[in-house]
């Protein structure tokens, strides 16, 4: 399931479980990472299978294919972003918001499943709709 092509190690600012989406926890001042909690955060990638305690080094997949735990139902090909626990959910555009995604689901799944994700970070922006 894993075919990572780019793995980087980052110091954690909080404990991170394995196979979760992580963000830069204080992007203006450091490159430390923590569990992502929203689609509007700067996503760093997907944590390895082991995770890491706070203040420890964590391997983060930033390219290739990585396993990720789901926080909801997704279809193969859906762009994936983070729920409030770092689990992957479908990234859906919202008017006037920019939402980050970490990659694309390579299989369908439901909450609690672990699926392959093609890690290709990006963003979706939907303009405001004028009445």
C-alpha positions as CSV (number, residue, x, y, z in Angstrom):
1,X,0.0,0.0,0.0
2,X,2.9,2.4,0.6
3,X,5.2,3.6,-2.2
4,X,6.6,6.8,-0.7
5,X,8.9,8.8,-3.0
6,X,9.6,11.7,-0.6
7,X,9.8,11.2,3.2
8,X,11.1,14.0,5.5
9,X,11.5,13.9,9.2
10,X,10.1,16.7,11.3
11,X,10.1,17.5,15.0
12,X,6.6,17.3,16.5
13,X,5.0,20.0,18.7
14,X,2.3,17.5,19.9
15,X,1.8,13.8,19.8
16,X,0.9,12.4,16.3
17,X,-0.8,9.1,15.7
18,X,0.3,7.0,12.7
19,X,-1.2,7.3,9.2
20,X,-2.7,10.7,9.9
21,X,-2.6,14.0,8.1
22,X,-0.2,16.5,9.7
23,X,0.1,20.3,9.4
24,X,2.9,22.8,10.2
25,X,2.0,23.8,13.7
26,X,3.6,27.2,13.7
27,X,4.5,27.8,10.1
28,X,5.7,31.4,10.7
29,X,8.3,30.4,13.2
30,X,9.2,26.8,12.8
31,X,8.8,23.6,10.7
32,X,7.4,21.5,13.6
33,X,4.4,19.4,12.8
34,X,1.2,18.3,14.6
35,X,-2.1,16.6,13.7
36,X,-4.0,18.6,11.2
37,X,-7.5,19.6,12.3
38,X,-9.1,21.5,9.4
39,X,-9.1,21.8,5.6
40,X,-7.9,25.4,5.9
41,X,-4.5,24.6,7.5
42,X,-1.2,24.3,5.8
43,X,-0.9,20.5,5.4
44,X,2.6,19.0,5.5
45,X,1.8,15.4,4.5
46,X,0.9,12.0,6.1
47,X,2.6,10.6,9.1
48,X,4.2,7.2,8.9
49,X,2.7,4.1,10.5
50,X,4.3,4.6,13.9
51,X,3.5,8.3,14.6
52,X,5.6,10.0,17.3
53,X,5.3,11.5,20.8
54,X,5.5,15.3,21.4
55,X,9.0,16.6,20.9
56,X,10.2,13.6,18.9
57,X,11.0,13.1,15.2
58,X,8.2,12.0,12.9
59,X,8.6,10.7,9.3
60,X,6.1,12.4,7.0
61,X,5.3,11.2,3.5
62,X,5.2,14.3,1.3
63,X,5.1,12.5,-2.1
64,X,4.2,9.1,-3.5
65,X,1.6,6.7,-2.0
66,X,0.9,6.5,1.7
67,X,-1.6,4.8,3.9
68,X,-4.0,7.1,5.7
69,X,-6.8,6.5,8.2
70,X,-10.3,7.7,7.0
71,X,-12.6,9.9,9.1
72,X,-15.5,9.5,6.7
73,X,-16.7,7.9,3.5
74,X,-14.7,8.6,0.3
75,X,-14.6,7.4,-3.3
76,X,-11.6,6.5,-5.3
77,X,-10.2,9.7,-6.8
78,X,-11.6,12.1,-4.2
79,X,-9.3,14.8,-3.0
80,X,-8.5,14.2,0.7
81,X,-8.2,16.7,3.5
82,X,-8.1,16.5,7.3
83,X,-11.0,16.3,9.8
84,X,-10.5,17.5,13.4
85,X,-8.5,14.4,14.3
86,X,-6.1,14.3,11.4
87,X,-8.1,11.6,9.6
88,X,-8.8,11.9,5.9
89,X,-12.1,13.1,4.6
90,X,-13.3,14.3,1.1
91,X,-12.2,17.9,0.4
92,X,-15.2,19.9,-0.7
93,X,-15.1,23.5,-2.0
94,X,-17.0,26.2,-0.1
95,X,-17.8,29.6,-1.4
96,X,-15.2,32.2,-0.5
97,X,-12.8,29.7,1.1
98,X,-9.5,28.1,0.2
99,X,-9.2,24.5,1.3
100,X,-6.1,22.4,1.3
101,X,-5.9,18.8,0.3
102,X,-3.1,16.4,0.9
103,X,-3.7,14.1,-2.1
104,X,-6.2,11.7,-3.8
105,X,-7.9,8.5,-2.5
106,X,-6.7,5.5,-4.4
107,X,-9.6,3.3,-3.2
108,X,-13.0,3.8,-1.7
109,X,-13.5,3.5,2.0
110,X,-15.5,4.4,5.1
111,X,-14.6,5.9,8.5
112,X,-11.9,3.9,10.3
113,X,-10.6,2.2,7.1
114,X,-7.0,2.7,6.0
115,X,-6.6,3.4,2.3
116,X,-3.8,4.4,-0.1
117,X,-3.5,8.1,-0.8
118,X,-1.5,9.5,-3.7
119,X,0.2,12.4,-1.9
120,X,0.0,15.4,-4.1
121,X,-0.8,18.5,-2.0
122,X,-2.8,21.3,-3.4
123,X,-5.8,23.6,-2.8
124,X,-9.3,24.2,-4.0
125,X,-10.7,27.7,-4.0
126,X,-14.3,28.6,-4.7
127,X,-15.1,32.2,-5.3
128,X,-17.9,34.1,-3.5
129,X,-21.2,33.8,-5.3
130,X,-22.8,37.2,-5.8
131,X,-26.6,37.3,-5.3
